[in-house]
Amino acid sequence: MATLDDLRAAVLPGARWLAAGPDVAPSTATSLDLAWVRLLRPREPAFDALEPGDVAIMPIAALELIASDARVPALVRACIEVRIGGIVLVADADARRPWSGPEHDDLVAAAAAAGVPVLDAGPADAAAIERSAIGFLVNHRAELERQATLLETRLEQVALGGGGPEGLAAAIAGFLGRPIAIEGRGGATLAVHVPPDVPWAAAAVAAYHLRRRSAATRIALPIPGDPGANSGALALLGERLPTELERVATARIAGLVALELARDEALGRAVETARREPLPADGPPWVVVVARQAPAGVDDVIDDGPGDVRRRAPGTPNRSAGDGDAARREAVRRETLRCEAVRREVRSLAPVRRLSLRGDVQSVELRIVAAIDGSDADGSAIAARIGQLLGRIVAVSRPFEANAGRSAAEADARATLEAAERLADPPAVARADRLPAYRLLGNLHNLPDGPRQARALLAPLLRGRPDVRRERLATLRAVLDQPGLAEAAVSLGVHRNTVAYRVRRIEEATGWRLADPELRLPLALALRLVQDE
C-alpha cells in the first residue's frame, strides 16, 4: 500500500508539508496506508463518504463556503475521528492566489494538533489531482508512467518554443519540485534551476557549485554525435534520494533532453560559423540570392547518353541503374563537373569583394551573398543576372546590414523561392519583400488562408487612423480598377493631381511601383479580401 508521502512524491512532487509531515513535525500518520481519495464538495455533506486511511482533497473555493458557516473545526474533528491518511489543500488554479486566510490557519492548526498530515499543493486543478491520486492508488506504475508522459509533453512544448537548456531545466525542476542541473559535454554546467518554496534548495545548489559532483544522482544524457562516454547529464541536486517518480520520469525524458542539447549545440555552431565567414568587402548592405541546386547523387541523375545528363524528377525510375555501377558513377561525375562549371560562371559575375558563393556542388541550393549599392538598392539587378545565367528562377532576400543577419536573410530568400515555385507563372526574380504576394497567389485555392495573406500584403496601408486607411485602400482600388489616373479620379470624385499625390505617398510608404504588373494582380485580389476599416 502507499502512504501520503508516497503519493506526494509520485503525484505532487512540488507540494509543501504544512503539518505533521517529514519537513515539519514527523508523525506516524504519514506512514498510514492510504485507502482512497475524497474530494471536498461545496455543499452538504462535504464528503460523499469518509473512511479510515482516506486522503481528503480540499479546494479553497469549497473550504471558503464551509468556513462561512463556521464548520471548519467540525470538519477537521470528523477527519481526525475517522483517522484519515491526510489532507491536501489546493489553491484556486485560475486566480493563482496563494492559500491564506483564517479558514486556512484554523484547519492547519487543528490538524497539526491532532497529528494529521497536511500538504499544500498550491494553485492546481483539484479534480485533476483527485484523478491522479486515484490512478496512483489503483495502478501505481501506470500513474507514474502517466506523470512521466506529462513531463515529456511539457518538455516537447518548451523545445518547440526554443526554450533551450534554461527552459528545460525550469520545466523539470518545477515538475519534480527539486533543484536540478543540466550538464553538457565534459560536465560543463549548461543550466541550473531552483523551484520556489523548497527550503533546502539554495544549500543544495551552493554545494553543487562548490563540489561539482555533489548531487543525489545523475542521469546520463546520450547527446548524439559524441563518441565518448562522458556525454551529458541531468543532475538531481540535494541529499534527498530520488523518488520513484523522479527515477521513472528522468529515464523517460533523458533522450528528449539529449536531442534538444544536440540541437542547441548545432544552432550555436551555425551562428558561430556565420560570424566567422567573411562577407563581400564592399558591403554592407548585402543580399542573399538563392536558386535550386539539388545535390548530385546516384539516385538524382539520369544518364541519357554522352553529354546528356540531367537530374531525375521525383518518382522517375533511375534509367542508369540497369547500366551498372560504372555508368552511374560516370553520370554523377559529369553532373558534378557541370555543377562546378556553373558555380565558376556565377563567381565570374562580380569580383570577390562584391560577391561570394556559399556551399558546394552537394548543396541543395545555390546561395550567393552579394554586396549592393545605390544603383541596385534591393539586389534585383544582380539577382536577375544570376537567374539569366542559370536559366531558372532565383529569389533575393531583403538587404541586411550585419554579419549576424545572413542566416535570417538566407531563410527569407529560401521561403520566397519555395512560395514563388508554387505559382503557375513564377517571376524570374522572386523578391522577399513580396513573399506575402506570392503566398497569396499560391493560396487562392485555399480561401480560408486568403484573408490573412491579403492583410500581410496590405499591412503598410493598414496603419494609422481609420479614415486614413480607408482613403489609401479606396485610392489603391480605384487606380487598379481603372485604366488611368484620370478615370480613377472621376470614380473617387477628386482631382487627377490629388490621385497622383496619393499614389506617390502610397509608393513611398510601401516601396511598391503600382505600374509593376507582378504586383497589380495580387494587390487587386488582396483588396477584395480585406474589408475597409
Secondary structure as UniProt FT lines:
FT   HELIX           4..11
FT   TURN            13..14
FT   STRAND          16..19
FT   TURN            22..24
FT   HELIX           28..31
FT   STRAND          37..39
FT   TURN            52..53
FT   STRAND          55..59
FT   HELIX           60..67
FT   TURN            68..70
FT   HELIX           72..82
FT   STRAND          86..92
FT   TURN            93..95
FT   HELIX           102..114
FT   STRAND          118..124
FT   HELIX           126..138
FT   HELIX           140..160
FT   TURN            161..162
FT   HELIX           164..176
FT   STRAND          180..183
FT   HELIX           185..187
FT   STRAND          189..193
FT   TURN            196..197
FT   TURN            199..200
FT   HELIX           201..210
FT   TURN            212..213
FT   STRAND          217..221
FT   TURN            224..225
FT   STRAND          232..236
FT   HELIX           244..276
FT   TURN            281..282
FT   STRAND          286..292
FT   HELIX           298..300
FT   STRAND          301..303
FT   TURN            306..307
FT   STRAND          309..311
FT   TURN            314..315
FT   HELIX           319..323
FT   HELIX           325..347
FT   TURN            348..349
FT   TURN            352..354
FT   STRAND          355..358
FT   TURN            361..362
FT   STRAND          365..371
FT   HELIX           374..376
FT   TURN            377..378
FT   HELIX           380..390
FT   STRAND          394..396
FT   HELIX           403..405
FT   HELIX           406..421
FT   STRAND          429..431
FT   HELIX           432..434
FT   HELIX           435..442
FT   TURN            443..445
FT   HELIX           447..449
FT   HELIX           450..457
FT   HELIX           459..461
FT   HELIX           466..481
FT   HELIX           485..492
FT   HELIX           496..510
FT   TURN            514..515
FT   HELIX           517..529
//
